[in-house]
Structures are given as structure tokens and as C-alpha cells.
């Protein structure tokens, strides 16, 4: 049997992206959907609806997590619709955002606990967590592997390691999902807002942490080392374009920036 071999230096950085965006309340996670639409075109938000008011002036399709027939797992039904329906394919979406994984995880574990409570009478049946972990990881992988741009958002929580050092992690239910979700996605960005006092005036600066920095475990598939661990940029699609543009386009962009 002949095995086909490839060269890593023949790979292209261009293509679709998959990104986990983490941040506190009010750091602009949901409004990244507008940036995705402006950069990549038509998209779809799968939403818990708690923060979509910030997008009321835009025109973006969305489906609530419970937007399908009331079965035992409405979000699973949405995933099946995305993964195989002609109706979804006709829309020709260029990106999908899940806003947020925090709310989705709360919904999914509640569904599993209710299911096992009805079966065994025990709402704390540990089988619920096993099913929850399996379904959440499967959904995250399915969305990641779609041939379009994928963005998951999550609230942020702080935690201390065994040495008492603060680290920032996604706020989702269950340690298994919390620890494994960042590893599934190529890019993990943390949105950070800083209030800067200048005399009597206070201004706001926005940053995106894309690498390991001060307790943040950001990461990116940055083969050409184009990113700083902290980017002074709030629009993550600009960062993604920086990652995926060709070397010639990147050099041209840097040259123009230096001349301005």
C-alpha cells in the first residue's frame, strides 16, 4: 500500500478559524458577532439570549438554545440541524457563534439532571455528569470542525492553583469541560478592559490576550509568530486576519504601517 506524504512547509495558513473568546461581563464578547459579519459575511448566532440587546441595530440571524421542538435536548437538535439539514446548507453561513458556553453548559447539565432524576429519583445521579461531558465535548468538536469560522464565547472566572497563583479560565459547568474546552480550539483569546485615569478623565483601553500572560492562558495557532501575547486590539477578526493572511500580504501590511 502506498502512503501519501505531505510537507508541513507546504501548508497554508489561510482558511477558516475556530476560536474560544473568554471575558468578564461587558468586555464585548457578544458584539464580536458584528465584527464577524463585517469581516466574513453572513453568520448565525446560537444564543442564550441574555446579551443580544447589544446587537439590536444589526441584522444577524440567531437561534435560541431552546429554539427547536421541546425535546429532552433542544441544543442537540440544533446541532443535528446544522450538521445535516438542507435548510441550513441553503443559508450559506460563513460563521457560527455560540453565545455563550456559560449559559449552554448550565442548560445542558440541568437537562441531564432532570432526565436522571425522572429515571432514578436522584437529581444528583453522577451519570448525569458523564452524559453532560460526552454531549458537550461532542458538540464543541462538531462546531469546531465545520467548514466555516466558529466562535464560542464564555464568561471568565478566576481560580487559584496549588501555589496560590491566580489564573483565569472559562466559566462553564464541570471541571472536565472547563479543562478540556480550551484544548479543542486553535485560538483562545481573553478580552480585557482597563480603565485608565488621565488627570480628571477616565478613558477605556481594550486588550486581547492571545498568549500566556499574567494568569491568562491564551493561545493561537501562530506559526509565523505574528502576535504579541497582549494585542492592543478589541476586534478579534483583525487578529484572525493577521494570523491567516499570506506572508506577502502580511509583509505589505507591516510595511504600510511602518510608513504611516
C-alpha positions as CSV (number, residue, x, y, z in Angstrom):
1,X,0.0,0.0,0.0
2,X,1.3,3.4,-1.0
3,X,1.1,6.1,1.7
4,X,0.8,9.7,0.5
5,X,3.1,12.1,2.4
6,X,2.9,15.8,2.8
7,X,5.3,18.6,3.8
8,X,4.4,20.9,6.7
9,X,6.0,23.9,5.0
10,X,3.5,23.5,2.1
11,X,0.6,24.0,4.4
12,X,-1.4,27.2,4.0
13,X,-2.4,29.4,7.0
14,X,-5.4,30.7,5.1
15,X,-8.8,29.2,5.8
16,X,-11.5,29.0,8.4
17,X,-10.7,29.7,12.1
18,X,-12.0,28.3,15.3
19,X,-11.8,30.5,18.4
20,X,-12.8,30.5,22.1
21,X,-13.4,34.0,23.4
22,X,-13.4,34.5,27.2
23,X,-14.0,37.6,29.2
24,X,-15.9,39.2,32.1
25,X,-19.3,40.8,31.8
26,X,-19.1,43.9,29.5
27,X,-15.9,43.1,27.7
28,X,-17.6,42.9,24.2
29,X,-17.8,39.1,23.6
30,X,-21.2,39.2,22.1
31,X,-20.5,42.3,19.9
32,X,-17.7,40.3,18.2
33,X,-20.6,38.9,16.1
34,X,-20.9,42.2,14.4
35,X,-17.1,42.1,13.7
36,X,-17.5,38.6,12.2
37,X,-20.4,39.8,10.0
38,X,-18.4,42.8,8.7
39,X,-15.3,40.7,8.1
40,X,-16.6,37.3,7.0
41,X,-20.2,37.9,5.8
42,X,-23.5,36.2,6.8
43,X,-23.5,34.3,10.0
44,X,-25.6,32.6,12.7
45,X,-25.6,33.0,16.5
46,X,-26.7,30.2,18.8
47,X,-27.8,32.1,21.8
48,X,-29.0,32.0,25.4
49,X,-30.4,35.5,24.6
50,X,-29.0,37.2,27.7
51,X,-26.9,39.7,25.8
52,X,-28.2,40.1,22.3
53,X,-29.6,43.5,23.0
54,X,-26.2,44.9,22.1
55,X,-26.8,43.7,18.6
56,X,-30.3,45.2,18.1
57,X,-29.1,47.6,15.4
58,X,-27.5,44.8,13.4
59,X,-29.1,42.2,11.1
60,X,-27.8,38.8,12.1
61,X,-29.7,35.5,12.3
62,X,-29.9,33.8,15.6
63,X,-31.5,30.7,17.2
64,X,-32.1,30.5,20.9
65,X,-30.8,27.4,22.6
66,X,-34.4,26.2,23.2
67,X,-35.5,27.3,19.7
68,X,-36.4,23.9,18.4
69,X,-39.1,21.4,19.4
70,X,-39.2,20.9,23.1
71,X,-37.4,17.6,23.3
72,X,-35.1,16.3,26.0
73,X,-32.1,18.1,24.4
74,X,-33.0,21.2,22.3
75,X,-29.4,22.1,21.6
76,X,-28.6,18.6,20.4
77,X,-31.5,19.1,17.9
78,X,-29.9,22.4,16.7
79,X,-26.5,20.6,16.2
80,X,-28.3,17.9,14.1
81,X,-29.9,20.7,12.0
82,X,-26.6,22.3,11.4
83,X,-24.8,19.1,10.7
84,X,-27.2,17.6,8.1
85,X,-30.2,19.7,7.1
86,X,-30.7,21.1,3.6
87,X,-32.3,24.2,5.2
88,X,-29.1,25.0,7.0
89,X,-27.0,24.4,3.9
90,X,-29.1,26.8,1.8
91,X,-28.4,29.7,4.1
92,X,-24.7,29.5,3.2
93,X,-23.5,30.8,6.6
94,X,-19.8,31.8,6.7
95,X,-19.5,31.7,10.5
96,X,-21.3,30.5,13.7
97,X,-21.1,31.9,17.2
98,X,-22.2,30.2,20.4
99,X,-23.1,32.9,22.9
100,X,-22.4,31.7,25.5
101,X,-20.9,28.4,26.6
102,X,-21.5,29.5,30.1
103,X,-25.3,29.5,29.6
104,X,-25.2,26.4,27.3
105,X,-23.4,24.4,30.0
106,X,-25.9,25.4,32.6
107,X,-28.8,24.4,30.3
108,X,-27.2,21.1,29.4
109,X,-26.3,19.9,32.9
110,X,-29.8,20.8,34.0
111,X,-31.3,18.7,31.2
112,X,-29.2,15.7,32.2
113,X,-30.0,16.0,35.9
114,X,-33.7,16.3,35.2
115,X,-33.5,13.2,32.9
116,X,-31.8,11.0,35.5
117,X,-34.0,12.4,38.3
118,X,-37.0,11.1,36.4
119,X,-35.3,7.8,35.9
120,X,-33.8,7.1,39.3
121,X,-35.4,9.7,41.6
122,X,-31.9,11.2,42.3
123,X,-31.2,14.7,40.9
124,X,-27.5,14.2,41.9
125,X,-27.1,11.0,39.9
126,X,-23.5,11.1,38.8
127,X,-24.4,9.5,35.5
128,X,-25.8,13.0,34.6
129,X,-22.2,14.4,34.6
130,X,-20.9,11.6,32.4
131,X,-23.6,12.2,29.8
132,X,-23.1,16.0,30.1
133,X,-19.4,15.8,29.5
134,X,-19.9,13.5,26.5
135,X,-22.5,15.7,24.8
136,X,-20.8,19.0,25.5
137,X,-17.4,17.8,24.1
138,X,-19.1,16.2,21.1
139,X,-21.0,19.5,20.3
140,X,-17.8,21.6,20.7
141,X,-15.9,19.3,18.4
142,X,-18.7,19.2,15.8
143,X,-18.9,23.0,15.7
144,X,-15.1,23.3,15.6
145,X,-14.9,21.0,12.5
146,X,-17.5,22.9,10.5
147,X,-16.0,24.3,7.2
148,X,-16.8,27.8,8.4
149,X,-15.5,30.2,11.0
150,X,-16.5,29.2,14.6
151,X,-16.5,31.3,17.7
152,X,-17.5,30.2,21.2
153,X,-17.8,32.8,23.9
154,X,-17.6,32.2,27.7
155,X,-17.7,34.3,30.8
156,X,-14.5,34.3,32.8
157,X,-13.8,33.1,36.3
158,X,-10.7,33.3,38.4
159,X,-9.2,30.4,40.2
160,X,-6.0,29.7,42.3
161,X,-3.6,26.9,41.6
162,X,-1.8,24.8,44.2
163,X,0.8,27.6,44.6
164,X,-1.9,30.3,45.2
165,X,-1.3,31.9,41.8
166,X,-4.4,33.3,40.2
167,X,-5.4,32.0,36.8
168,X,-8.3,32.9,34.5
169,X,-10.4,30.2,33.0
170,X,-13.7,29.8,31.1
171,X,-16.8,29.8,33.4
172,X,-18.5,26.6,32.4
173,X,-20.1,23.8,34.4
174,X,-17.9,20.9,35.3
175,X,-14.1,20.6,35.7
176,X,-13.8,18.2,32.7
177,X,-15.3,20.7,30.3
178,X,-13.5,23.6,31.9
179,X,-10.1,22.0,31.5
180,X,-10.7,20.4,28.0
181,X,-12.6,23.1,26.1
182,X,-9.6,25.4,25.5
183,X,-7.6,22.5,24.2
184,X,-10.1,21.8,21.5
185,X,-9.8,25.2,19.8
186,X,-6.9,26.6,17.8
187,X,-7.3,30.1,19.3
188,X,-8.2,31.0,22.9
189,X,-8.5,34.8,23.4
190,X,-9.2,36.7,26.6
191,X,-10.9,40.1,26.2
192,X,-9.7,42.6,28.9
193,X,-11.0,46.1,29.6
194,X,-8.8,48.6,31.6
195,X,-9.9,51.9,32.9
196,X,-7.1,54.4,32.6
197,X,-7.0,57.6,34.7
198,X,-5.6,60.6,33.0
199,X,-6.0,63.6,35.3
200,X,-9.6,64.0,36.0
201,X,-10.7,62.0,33.0
202,X,-11.0,58.2,32.7
203,X,-10.6,56.5,29.4
204,X,-11.1,52.9,28.5
205,X,-8.5,50.7,26.8
206,X,-9.2,47.3,25.3
207,X,-6.8,44.4,25.0
208,X,-6.9,40.9,23.7
209,X,-4.7,38.4,25.4
210,X,-3.5,35.8,22.8
211,X,-0.8,34.0,24.8
212,X,0.3,33.2,28.3
213,X,0.3,36.4,30.3
214,X,-0.4,37.2,34.0
215,X,-2.6,34.3,34.7
216,X,-4.3,34.3,31.3
217,X,-3.8,31.1,29.3
218,X,-4.4,32.5,25.9
219,X,-3.1,30.7,22.8
220,X,-3.2,30.8,19.0
221,X,-2.0,28.8,16.0
222,X,0.6,31.5,15.3
223,X,3.1,29.6,13.1
224,X,4.9,32.8,11.9
225,X,5.0,34.5,15.4
226,X,2.9,37.5,14.3
227,X,1.1,38.1,17.5
228,X,2.2,39.6,20.8
229,X,0.9,37.9,24.0
230,X,-1.2,41.0,24.5
231,X,-2.7,42.7,21.4
232,X,-4.0,46.3,21.7
233,X,-7.0,45.3,19.6
234,X,-10.6,44.6,20.5
235,X,-11.8,43.3,17.2
236,X,-10.7,39.7,17.2
237,X,-11.4,39.3,13.5
238,X,-8.5,41.7,12.8
239,X,-6.3,39.4,14.9
240,X,-7.5,36.4,13.0
241,X,-6.9,38.0,9.7
242,X,-3.3,38.8,10.9
243,X,-2.9,35.1,11.6
244,X,-4.3,33.8,8.3
245,X,-3.1,36.3,5.7
246,X,-0.3,35.2,3.3
247,X,3.3,36.1,4.1
248,X,3.3,38.5,1.2
249,X,0.2,40.3,2.3
250,X,1.5,40.4,5.9
251,X,4.8,42.0,4.9
252,X,2.9,44.5,2.8
253,X,0.7,45.4,5.7
254,X,3.6,45.8,8.0
255,X,5.4,48.0,5.5
256,X,2.4,50.3,5.1
257,X,2.0,50.5,8.9
258,X,5.7,51.5,9.3
259,X,5.4,54.2,6.7
260,X,2.4,55.9,8.3
